[in-house]
Amino acid sequence: MKGRGLLAAFLLGVGLCFVPALGQGEVMHRAGEMDSRLLEARIDYIMHNPTNFLNVRFYYYPIGQSGVFPEGVDTKGKICALIVDNRGVFSYKSGVALLGLFERILESIRWPIFFVATDLDTDIVAKFVSREGIPLGYFYQGEYHLWEK
């Protein structure tokens, strides 16, 4: 009887080693597979939004990337989404309206990228850019921000 309890405790301990920590996202780390999954996510996004998709690119920075986002935004080990307004949907919008639009756009990207990044808030950083290449805003740690000059 004591042996069964010890065996059960051992198996439970080993099993818990394979469970990711709560509150942590889970981004796969194999480079070749990551590239193909990100390309597949981009294609899925386009196919699910055939009449209103934006130019979306996904990048993975295992060691981080500086200069792409404002200071204090950590991209290490995160998937970065570059969302370029190729349809003029960001034009003539500002403030709260623009932030709401960013949220709707990122929500439409959520499902294609879900199999690569399980937690949108911790695994993804997004940059929203105008048609002319001007940064308008970004998403970081679950919050949408307007780009500061």
Secondary structure by P-SEA (a helix, b strand, c coil): caaaaaaaaaaaaaaacccccccbbbbbccaaaaaaaaaaaaaaaaaaccccccbbbbbbbccccccccccccccccbbbbbbbcccccccccccaaaaaaaaaaaaaaccccccccccccccbbbbbbcccccccccccccccccccc
